[in-house]
Amino acid sequence: MFAGANIERFLIYPKQFLKKIYLYLCNLIYLFMLLAIDVGNTQIKWAVFEQNMLLNKDIIAYFDWKNDLNKVLKKYSKIQICVVSSVGNLKEKDFLFLTRNLKVFFISKNIKFPFENKYESTNTLGIDRMVLSAGAVLKFPKQNRLVIDAGTCITYDFIDINNNYYGGAISPGIRLRYESLNNYTAKLPLLSKENPKNLIGNSTAESIHSGIINGISFEINGFINSILDRNDNFIIILTGGDADFLAKRLKNTIFANSNFLLESLNQLFQYNQND
């Protein structure tokens, strides 16, 4: 590492050389494991990474999340770093107990992101949308990207080929649509998601399934087609809890990955360490 031309570079450009040594030492961090935590509106997801390899993932409940998280840390004793992103009820202070044994990296709007934020109301932009957009930029460079997150809400985020983030759209997700029909009508039942047998439902249940699932499919396909009409060199990323359920119903070629937010947390952490 220090032989030949490198010694000469050290003598001429000591600051640059020392920075390379620093980055090299930072990369040694990835000999250890990283725990990524995504605190959503209804559940908490976690994943353990070794470098860029996802070793395991699961969901833990809000009511006993600390105990469940401690079980994860006990099982994976090599975890040295924890990356936390939250749009739910848990805040930074709730995770301070982890700092006794781990390096904890909280995702906030004050860290470095690999895109230029053109959103008009940046203070209201969800951190989950920013993380997903960062992951799209880092994984798919030099392309236009549309990230669709099918979770509690369905969010659409567009980042162009020059890494400008413009925003997108937000609509109710599958569960919210089933619940709203039950909550805001007198007689419609609360159903679990199910693929409709036909476009034209021949019962109340089938009509609800068709209206919700086909309606969401038409919405997503329509949004994608409108974007594709205006842009080329495009990648479409579908993620979120309902990604696998919806992927087969979409007509366009997409990159479907229900773990994309957790993977993006890992990538965004690395991106911030390499500044």
C-alpha positions in Angstrom: 0.0 0.0 0.0 2.9 2.4 0.7 5.3 1.2 -1.9 6.6 3.0 -5.0 4.4 5.7 -6.5 2.2 5.8 -3.4 5.2 7.0 -1.2 5.8 9.7 -3.8 2.2 10.7 -3.7 2.3 10.9 0.1 5.3 13.2 0.0 3.7 15.5 -2.6 0.0 15.3 -1.6 -0.1 14.4 2.1 -3.7 15.5 2.7 -5.1 13.5 -0.2 -3.1 10.4 0.7 -4.2 10.6 4.4 -7.8 10.8 3.2 -7.3 7.6 1.2 -5.9 5.9 4.3 -9.0 7.2 6.3 -11.4 5.8 3.7 -9.5 2.5 3.6 -9.9 2.2 7.4 -13.6 3.1 7.2 -14.1 0.3 4.7 -12.8 -2.1 7.4 -16.0 -1.4 9.2 -17.8 -3.6 6.7 -16.0 -6.6 8.1 -18.6 -6.3 10.8 -22.4 -6.5 10.4 -24.8 -3.6 10.0 -28.4 -3.5 11.3 -30.8 -1.4 9.2 -34.1 -0.5 10.9 -37.1 1.0 9.1 -39.8 2.3 11.4 -43.0 2.6 9.4 -46.5 3.7 10.2 -47.7 0.3 11.2 -44.7 -1.9 11.7 -40.9 -2.0 12.2 -38.7 -3.8 9.7 -35.1 -4.8 10.2 -32.4 -6.3 8.2 -28.8 -7.5 8.9 -26.2 -6.8 6.3 -22.6 -8.0 5.9 -21.1 -5.6 3.4 -23.9 -5.5 0.7 -25.2 -9.0 1.5 -28.5 -9.2 3.2 -28.3 -12.0 5.8 -31.7 -11.9 7.4 -34.7 -9.7 7.7 -38.0 -9.6 9.6 -40.8 -7.5 11.1 -41.2 -6.7 14.8 -44.2 -5.3 16.6 -44.4 -1.9 18.2 -45.7 -3.1 21.5 -42.5 -5.1 22.3 -40.0 -3.7 19.9 -37.1 -3.2 22.3 -37.1 -6.8 23.5 -37.4 -8.1 20.0 -34.6 -5.8 18.8 -32.3 -7.1 21.7 -33.0 -10.6 20.5 -31.7 -9.7 17.0 -28.6 -8.1 18.5 -27.9 -11.1 20.7 -28.3 -13.5 17.7 -26.0 -11.4 15.5 -23.2 -10.5 17.9 -21.0 -9.1 15.1 -23.3 -6.1 14.5 -21.3 -2.9 15.1 -23.5 -0.3 13.3 -27.2 0.4 13.4 -28.8 2.6 10.8 -32.3 4.0 11.7 -35.0 5.6 9.6 -38.3 6.5 11.1 -41.6 7.9 9.8 -43.6 6.3 12.6 -44.0 7.0 16.3 -40.4 6.2 17.3 -37.9 9.0 17.3 -34.1 9.3 17.8 -34.3 9.4 21.6 -36.1 6.0 21.6 -33.0 4.4 20.1 -30.4 6.0 22.4 -30.1 2.8 24.4 -28.4 1.2 21.4 -25.5 3.8 21.6 -24.0 2.0 24.6 -22.8 -0.8 22.4 -23.2 0.3 18.8 -22.5 3.1 16.4 -26.0 4.4 15.6 -26.5 6.4 12.4 -29.8 8.3 12.3 -31.2 9.1 8.9 -32.3 12.7 8.8 -32.6 15.5 6.3 -29.2 16.9 7.6 -27.1 14.1 6.2 -25.8 13.9 2.6 -28.1 12.6 -0.1 -26.9 11.7 -3.7 -29.5 14.0 -5.4 -30.5 17.6 -5.7 -33.8 18.2 -3.9 -36.2 20.2 -6.1 -39.2 19.5 -3.9 -41.0 22.7 -3.1 -41.9 21.9 0.5 -38.8 20.1 1.6 -39.7 20.3 5.3 -42.8 18.0 4.6 -41.0 15.4 2.5 -41.0 12.1 4.2 -37.6 10.6 5.1 -38.7 7.2 3.7 -39.2 8.8 0.2 -35.8 10.4 0.4 -34.1 7.1 1.4 -35.8 5.3 -1.4 -34.8 8.0 -3.9 -31.2 7.8 -2.7 -31.2 4.1 -3.1 -32.5 4.4 -6.7 -29.7 6.9 -7.5 -27.0 4.8 -6.0 -28.1 1.5 -7.5 -29.2 2.8 -10.9 -26.8 5.6 -12.0 -27.3 7.7 -15.1 -31.0 6.7 -15.6 -34.4 8.3 -15.0 -36.0 6.6 -12.1 -39.5 6.1 -10.8 -39.8 4.6 -7.3 -43.2 3.2 -6.3 -43.6 2.3 -2.7 -46.7 0.2 -2.1 -47.2 0.3 1.6 -49.7 2.0 3.9 -49.7 4.7 1.3 -48.6 4.3 -2.3 -45.9 6.9 -3.0 -44.4 7.8 -6.4 -41.0 9.5 -6.6 -39.2 10.7 -9.7 -35.5 11.3 -9.9 -34.1 12.3 -13.3 -31.0 11.2 -15.1 -29.1 14.2 -13.7 -30.0 13.2 -10.1 -32.6 15.9 -9.6 -35.5 14.9 -7.3 -38.8 16.4 -8.3 -41.4 14.7 -6.1 -44.3 12.5 -7.3 -47.6 11.5 -5.8 -49.3 10.0 -2.7 -52.4 7.9 -2.7 -54.0 5.4 -0.2 -52.6 1.9 -0.1 -54.4 -1.4 -0.4 -55.2 -1.7 3.4 -56.4 1.9 3.7 -58.8 1.4 0.8 -60.4 -1.7 2.3 -60.6 0.0 5.7 -62.1 3.2 4.3 -64.9 1.4 2.5 -65.8 -0.3 5.8 -65.3 2.8 8.0 -67.2 5.3 5.8 -70.2 3.2 4.7 -73.0 1.6 6.7 -73.0 -1.9 5.2 -69.8 -2.7 3.3 -67.7 -5.4 5.0 -64.0 -5.2 5.9 -62.3 -7.7 3.7 -58.6 -8.8 3.4 -56.8 -8.2 0.1 -57.5 -10.8 -2.5 -57.0 -10.9 -6.3 -60.4 -10.4 -8.0 -61.6 -13.2 -10.2 -63.0 -10.8 -12.8 -63.1 -7.1 -13.7 -66.9 -7.2 -13.2 -67.6 -8.4 -9.7 -70.8 -10.5 -9.4 -71.0 -10.1 -5.6 -70.4 -7.3 -3.1 -67.1 -8.9 -2.0 -66.0 -9.4 -5.6 -66.9 -5.9 -6.5 -64.9 -4.5 -3.6 -61.8 -6.7 -4.5 -62.2 -5.6 -8.2 -62.6 -1.9 -7.3 -59.6 -1.8 -5.0 -57.1 -4.1 -6.6 -57.9 -3.4 -10.3 -58.2 0.3 -9.4 -54.7 0.4 -7.9 -53.4 -1.6 -10.9 -54.9 0.9 -13.3 -53.6 3.8 -11.3 -50.0 2.5 -11.2 -50.0 1.5 -14.8 -51.4 4.8 -15.8 -48.9 6.7 -13.8 -46.0 4.7 -15.3 -47.3 5.2 -18.8 -47.6 8.9 -18.4 -44.0 9.1 -17.1 -42.7 6.9 -19.9 -44.3 9.1 -22.5 -42.2 12.0 -21.3 -38.9 10.2 -20.6 -36.6 7.5 -21.9 -33.7 5.5 -20.4 -36.0 4.6 -17.5 -36.0 2.2 -14.5 -39.1 1.6 -12.5 -38.6 0.3 -9.0 -41.6 -1.2 -7.1 -41.1 -1.8 -3.4 -43.1 -1.9 -0.1 -45.1 -4.5 1.6 -47.5 -5.0 -1.3 -44.9 -5.0 -4.0 -44.9 -8.8 -4.6 -48.7 -8.9 -4.6 -49.0 -6.1 -7.2 -45.9 -6.9 -9.4 -47.6 -9.6 -11.5 -50.6 -7.2 -12.2 -48.4 -4.5 -13.8 -48.0 -4.4 -17.5 -44.7 -2.5 -17.6 -41.3 -4.0 -17.0 -40.3 -3.2 -13.4 -37.6 -3.9 -10.8 -39.6 -5.4 -7.9 -37.9 -5.6 -4.6 -39.8 -5.5 -1.3 -36.5 -5.0 0.6 -35.4 -1.9 -1.3 -35.8 0.6 1.5 -33.7 -1.6 3.9 -31.1 -2.0 1.2 -31.2 1.7 0.5 -30.4 2.4 4.2 -27.3 0.3 3.9 -26.2 2.1 0.7 -27.0 5.6 2.0 -24.9 4.9 5.1 -21.9 3.8 3.0 -22.4 6.9 0.8 -22.1 9.2 3.8 -19.0 7.4 5.1 -17.2 7.9 1.8 -17.4 11.7 1.7 
